[in-house]
Amino acid sequence: MIVNTPNESNQVVNQAIFGSTFISNIGFWLQNSYFSKAEFNPLLHLWSLGVEIQFYLIVPILAWFFSKTRFSLVFIVIVSMALCFIVLTISPKTSFFMMPLRLWEFLLGYGVALYLTQSGAVKFPKQSWLGFVGLILILLIPFFNVNGESLSIILGHPGAGALLVSIATSIVLVFGLPKIVEKNIISKGLAILGKYSYSIYLIHFPVIVLYLSEPFMGTILDIPNVITFIIIFALIFTLSFTLHKLVETRNFNISITKLSVIFIALIIGLAIIGPWIKTNFISNQEKSIFNAFNDRSTYRCGKLIRITNPTTLTCNLSEDINDTVNKVMLVGNSHADSIKTTFIKVAAKHNQAVYFIVQNNPLMAGGLSPDIVVREAISKEVKHIVVHFSPSGISVSKLKELVFLAEKNSIKITFIDPVPVWESHIPKMMYRQLKGFNDNELQTKDDYLSFNNELFTEVDNISNDNFKRISIADYFCTPNCSYKLEDGTPFYFDSGHLTLTGSNVIEKALNEAISAGKYSEN
């Protein structure tokens, strides 16, 4: 609560509330991907504890079913694993965080322990060399590349890699390990480490994240040098040892129910008092800077659409507009996402419904192709597509292809120039300025135009009648480019993505862009 900004403190409190009720996995699923570092997540590691406790709550019911028929165990493992892999191709974070989709991993261990061990002891010790093969696989798997954002069952997670880890672990449990592997000084050291493993699990991640934390920089995990590594290691060792001795191995004369109620009450109290203390001891200018993180709309089409409608390519962000003739499609990466709320507001004035691409990378590598975008527009009876990306977000060749295919189908294309981007994280730079640091970044209109010169030159060479480019330079740069209002409200929540306040700056440009497709009404 002391070392972080109010936004980050609020995030920690929310994480603590979810953690205290053993639903951290759901809390982080609502937030973002496990692999995202944008948010400040010192309690991210508790997601697995949530999944584990949720499994324990249903395992008595499952055990009853399994006692009636062994096939039900095999059936649930197959169904859970199949659903996990299917959902992975739609929403990787859902496969990662949701217990029913990780159930198969628990049940593999359950089935091995129940049917392939001797009351928990190794059942086939003569084949211990197979267990050693399983151990080698476990040690090698971390060296294989896994992409937590990938929609591929092979490269994504939990995908083929998770299956291989589960199988390798099961092999070790069934066959054990050769005596020479079990009985040596390394194994004894690992056994001692195992005694403290749960305390290490609880301590290590918060220590790393809190020690490396910087205001506005989310979750930092890269340890910069050996000295920092030694300090962090010493802190983890000391705190884990203390937690193990004073809490984990002690018997308290208080019921777990009372202890849980007390802990939850303290967390809720902290959630109420902490933010109040923070916000009442900072200036209005600081509040404005810190609020930049919240000054933005819901992510793209919302967090549930990939589950409720997994096959859809677009969502209608203007469902209150009943006119089915006037429609415009906004296409772009996260920079389009940051302007969509103002875009929707402007489109509503023209009585136009806004369709938005669900994916964050259309017309980019791995995203929807120009052909698919045009076909989606046709299926939604859209006659105008507005394109907006970060400076390097789209290749002009893809844009040209989009324009060509759109022209053949009487669809207009309007390209909105990228907004100015900065080397510095804008709210962080503004905060440091308040604290007396000489941080400042200057960007002129000429700098902006020079930086985007190649893009603009190529875009201007697109001469089709159905294409128009909208410049936004004059809205930010007169001639120096601004990153805040006169009252100090930031235009950006990082180095390049506009806040709602920032997107309002280009409202006239968005009006011009939407008006460019007016002919489609006829």
SEVOZA-737351 format. One record per residue (C-alpha): x, y, z. Coordinates in steps of 0.05 Angstrom, whole numbers, padded with zeros to 5 digits, always signed. Layout:
REM SEVOZA-737351
XYZ
...
//
This chain:
REM SEVOZA-737351
+00000+00000+00000
+00059+00047+00012
+00103+00034-00048
+00051+00036-00103
+00005+00086-00137
-00069+00088-00117
-00088+00049-00180
-00038-00006-00164
-00059-00007-00091
-00131-00017-00113
-00109-00074-00158
-00073-00108-00100
-00134-00100-00054
-00179-00131-00107
-00130-00188-00116
-00129-00199-00040
-00205-00202-00037
-00209-00253-00093
-00151-00292-00061
-00183-00293+00008
-00245-00326-00021
-00204-00375-00064
-00228-00348-00131
-00164-00313-00153
-00167-00350-00219
-00234-00318-00235
-00209-00249-00214
-00149-00253-00260
-00192-00281-00316
-00235-00219-00311
-00173-00176-00314
-00127-00203-00368
-00083-00259-00392
-00035-00293-00341
+00022-00273-00387
+00004-00199-00391
+00048-00152-00350
+00007-00089-00359
-00027-00093-00291
+00008-00094-00223
-00002-00166-00201
+00039-00186-00139
-00014-00238-00121
-00019-00269-00190
+00010-00335-00165
-00053-00347-00123
-00092-00365-00186
-00069-00437-00180
-00091-00440-00107
-00160-00419-00129
-00164-00474-00181
-00138-00525-00130
-00188-00507-00076
-00245-00508-00126
-00224-00578-00146
-00223-00600-00074
-00295-00575-00065
-00321-00620-00121
-00276-00680-00114
-00322-00716-00063
-00378-00714-00114
-00332-00738-00169
-00305-00793-00125
-00376-00819-00114
-00387-00822-00190
-00320-00856-00201
-00337-00908-00148
-00398-00928-00189
-00361-00934-00255
-00288-00925-00274
-00309-00904-00343
-00337-00839-00315
-00266-00819-00295
-00239-00832-00365
-00299-00796-00395
-00291-00733-00353
-00216-00730-00366
-00228-00735-00441
-00285-00684-00441
-00247-00634-00397
-00183-00640-00439
-00222-00634-00505
-00258-00572-00480
-00193-00543-00454
-00160-00550-00523
-00221-00525-00560
-00228-00463-00516
-00153-00452-00523
-00164-00438-00597
-00215-00385-00578
-00195-00355-00511
-00128-00379-00483
-00137-00343-00416
-00203-00381-00405
-00169-00448-00415
-00114-00425-00368
-00155-00398-00310
-00220-00438-00307
-00220-00500-00263
-00267-00544-00306
-00218-00535-00364
-00159-00555-00319
-00197-00612-00286
-00166-00665-00331
-00097-00649-00303
-00120-00661-00232
-00158-00724-00251
-00098-00755-00286
-00062-00752-00220
-00124-00776-00183
-00131-00836-00229
-00057-00853-00224
-00059-00850-00148
-00123-00891-00143
-00110-00945-00194
-00036-00947-00211
-00002-00940-00143
+00001-00984-00082
-00036-00940-00032
+00006-00882-00055
+00071-00922-00061
+00104-00941-00127
+00069-01001-00156
+00119-01020-00210
+00189-01007-00181
+00223-01055-00229
+00209-01008-00286
+00237-00947-00250
+00278-00930-00311
+00213-00908-00343
+00203-00860-00285
+00272-00833-00299
+00252-00820-00372
+00191-00783-00346
+00236-00741-00301
+00281-00723-00360
+00220-00701-00399
+00197-00657-00341
+00265-00624-00337
+00269-00613-00413
+00198-00585-00424
+00213-00515-00395
+00264-00505-00451
+00209-00512-00504
+00176-00448-00528
+00105-00436-00503
+00065-00376-00524
+00011-00360-00473
-00026-00316-00523
-00025-00367-00579
-00090-00399-00605
-00050-00461-00626
-00058-00526-00588
+00015-00542-00602
+00046-00474-00583
-00007-00448-00535
-00019-00462-00462
-00049-00504-00433
-00040-00545-00495
+00005-00602-00518
+00059-00580-00470
+00012-00585-00410
-00010-00654-00433
+00063-00677-00439
+00079-00651-00370
+00019-00687-00340
+00037-00752-00375
+00110-00747-00354
+00091-00734-00282
+00042-00792-00282
+00098-00838-00308
+00143-00817-00249
+00086-00830-00199
+00072-00899-00229
+00143-00925-00237
+00182-00884-00187
+00256-00868-00196
+00319-00910-00195
+00352-00914-00126
+00414-00878-00151
+00369-00818-00168
+00330-00820-00103
+00388-00832-00055
+00440-00777-00066
+00458-00710-00037
+00419-00672-00090
+00356-00711-00076
+00363-00700-00002
+00371-00625-00014
+00309-00625-00057
+00271-00663-00003
+00289-00608+00047
+00269-00555-00003
+00203-00592-00010
+00188-00581+00064
+00189-00506+00052
+00159-00507-00018
+00090-00483+00001
+00117-00424+00040
+00164-00409-00018
+00104-00412-00065
+00066-00361-00023
+00125-00314-00014
+00167-00314-00077
+00123-00279-00127
+00101-00220-00083
+00174-00208-00062
+00198-00207-00134
+00142-00162-00160
+00143-00114-00101
+00219-00107-00100
+00223-00093-00174
+00161-00049-00177
+00161+00019-00209
+00101+00066-00212
+00057+00055-00274
+00101-00001-00301
+00055-00060-00283
+00088-00127-00265
+00163-00127-00274
+00197-00195-00271
+00264-00182-00304
+00319-00181-00251
+00370-00130-00276
+00435-00154-00242
+00468-00204-00196
+00464-00159-00134
+00389-00151-00142
+00382-00227-00152
+00420-00239-00087
+00377-00190-00048
+00313-00220-00075
+00337-00291-00061
+00355-00272+00010
+00287-00240+00022
+00251-00301-00005
+00294-00348+00036
+00285-00309+00101
+00210-00296+00094
+00195-00368+00071
+00233-00397+00129
+00197-00351+00177
+00129-00366+00148
+00142-00441+00151
+00165-00439+00224
+00115-00388+00252
+00053-00404+00212
+00054-00467+00169
+00079-00516+00222
+00044-00485+00283
-00022-00506+00313
-00067-00447+00328
-00122-00452+00379
-00174-00421+00332
-00220-00454+00282
-00205-00445+00209
-00275-00415+00201
-00261-00359+00251
-00192-00348+00222
-00221-00342+00152
-00276-00293+00175
-00224-00250+00210
-00178-00250+00150
-00234-00233+00101
-00258-00177+00147
-00188-00148+00149
-00183-00150+00073
-00250-00116+00064
-00231-00063+00115
-00166-00052+00078
-00204-00047+00012
-00247+00009+00042
-00195+00047+00082
-00133+00038+00038
-00157+00074-00025
-00189+00129+00018
-00122+00142+00053
-00086+00142-00013
-00132+00190-00050
-00138+00238+00008
-00063+00249+00014
-00048+00266-00058
-00060+00328-00099
-00114+00336-00152
-00060+00335-00205
-00035+00268-00180
-00106+00242-00179
-00114+00263-00252
-00049+00227-00271
-00066+00164-00233
-00136+00163-00263
-00107+00155-00333
-00103+00080-00322
-00179+00078-00312
-00196+00131-00365
-00211+00079-00419
-00267+00034-00441
-00279-00040-00435
-00231-00083-00475
-00254-00089-00547
-00321-00128-00549
-00320-00146-00475
-00290-00204-00437
-00346-00255-00448
-00358-00253-00523
-00306-00306-00540
-00343-00353-00493
-00415-00334-00508
-00404-00328-00583
-00337-00361-00600
-00346-00361-00675
-00364-00288-00685
-00313-00242-00719
-00346-00177-00701
-00392-00147-00648
-00444-00093-00653
-00424-00038-00605
-00487+00004-00620
-00543-00045-00606
-00589+00013-00585
-00589+00038-00657
-00646+00005-00693
-00632+00032-00763
-00605-00028-00801
-00582+00012-00862
-00528+00056-00833
-00469+00014-00809
-00395+00026-00803
-00340-00024-00784
-00280-00002-00743
-00218-00044-00759
-00152-00039-00722
-00108-00062-00665
-00106-00036-00594
-00102+00036-00620
-00170+00028-00652
-00194-00001-00587
-00172+00061-00550
-00214+00107-00594
-00276+00064-00602
-00317+00097-00547
-00312+00165-00579
-00321+00133-00647
-00386+00101-00624
-00410+00169-00595
-00396+00204-00661
-00427+00149-00703
-00491+00153-00660
-00499+00226-00681
-00501+00200-00753
-00548+00144-00732
-00496+00093-00752
-00485+00027-00717
-00412+00009-00703
-00385-00061-00715
-00317-00077-00686
-00269-00135-00699
-00264-00181-00638
-00191-00199-00651
-00137-00149-00630
-00094-00162-00692
-00136-00157-00756
-00097-00146-00820
-00034-00164-00780
+00008-00228-00775
-00037-00283-00749
-00099-00240-00754
-00158-00234-00802
-00137-00225-00875
-00165-00168-00918
-00209-00219-00954
-00240-00243-00889
-00251-00171-00865
-00287-00153-00929
-00329-00217-00928
-00348-00202-00855
-00368-00131-00876
-00411-00160-00932
-00445-00209-00884
-00462-00152-00837
-00485-00107-00895
-00432-00056-00878
-00414-00008-00934
-00360+00032-00898
-00297+00008-00862
-00255+00055-00820
-00183+00033-00807
-00139+00057-00750
-00073+00027-00726
-00010+00043-00689
+00046+00071-00734
+00076+00002-00749
+00012-00037-00738
-00008-00048-00810
+00030-00058-00874
+00008-00014-00932
+00005-00076-00977
-00050-00104-00932
-00086-00037-00934
-00081-00035-01010
-00109-00105-01015
-00166-00085-00968
-00182-00024-01011
-00180-00065-01076
-00227-00120-01049
-00273-00068-01017
-00279-00029-01082
-00302-00092-01119
-00358-00097-01067
-00377-00023-01065
-00349-00013-00995
-00313+00051-00977
-00248+00051-00937
-00227+00108-00893
-00158+00109-00861
-00147+00150-00798
-00074+00168-00787
-00038+00139-00726
-00036+00184-00665
+00031+00211-00640
+00069+00160-00598
+00122+00174-00547
+00185+00142-00521
+00164+00155-00449
+00105+00126-00409
+00064+00191-00406
+00031+00185-00337
+00097+00162-00307
+00134+00221-00338
+00082+00270-00314
+00085+00241-00244
+00161+00247-00243
+00154+00320-00265
+00109+00333-00205
+00162+00302-00160
+00215+00350-00186
+00249+00307-00238
+00270+00342-00302
+00232+00291-00345
+00202+00320-00408
+00194+00295-00479
+00185+00343-00537
+00154+00323-00603
+00136+00373-00657
+00089+00366-00716
+00150+00359-00762
+00177+00303-00717
+00110+00267-00721
+00106+00275-00797
+00178+00254-00806
+00168+00192-00763
+00108+00171-00804
+00133+00197-00871
+00142+00130-00905
+00073+00106-00883
+00038+00170-00905
+00074+00172-00972
+00052+00101-00988
-00019+00113-00964
-00024+00176-01007
-00007+00133-01067
-00071+00094-01058
-00114+00131-01109
-00178+00090-01110
-00243+00129-01109
-00268+00089-01051
-00209+00108-01006
-00197+00169-00962
-00143+00187-00912
-00159+00228-00850
-00102+00268-00820
-00100+00280-00744
-00034+00317-00737
-00066+00385-00726
-00109+00360-00669
-00048+00344-00626
+00009+00384-00655
+00004+00461-00660
+00062+00458-00675
+00087+00421-00612
+00050+00356-00599
+00014+00354-00533
+00003+00295-00487
-00044+00328-00437
-00098+00380-00428
-00082+00448-00399
-00108+00424-00332
-00058+00366-00333
-00105+00309-00353
-00065+00258-00394
-00083+00241-00465
-00049+00173-00458
-00051+00116-00407
+00017+00092-00431
+00065+00114-00486
+00018+00109-00545
-00054+00089-00527
-00104+00145-00519
-00147+00153-00457
-00220+00171-00466
-00198+00242-00455
-00146+00235-00510
-00194+00203-00559
-00242+00262-00550
-00187+00307-00579
-00197+00275-00647
-00273+00276-00645
-00277+00322-00706
-00230+00276-00745
-00275+00216-00727
-00335+00256-00750
-00300+00269-00816
-00282+00195-00822
-00354+00172-00811
-00381+00226-00857
-00335+00199-00912
-00380+00138-00918
-00446+00176-00923
-00457+00157-00995
-00472+00085-00971
-00539+00108-00945
-00566+00114-01015
//
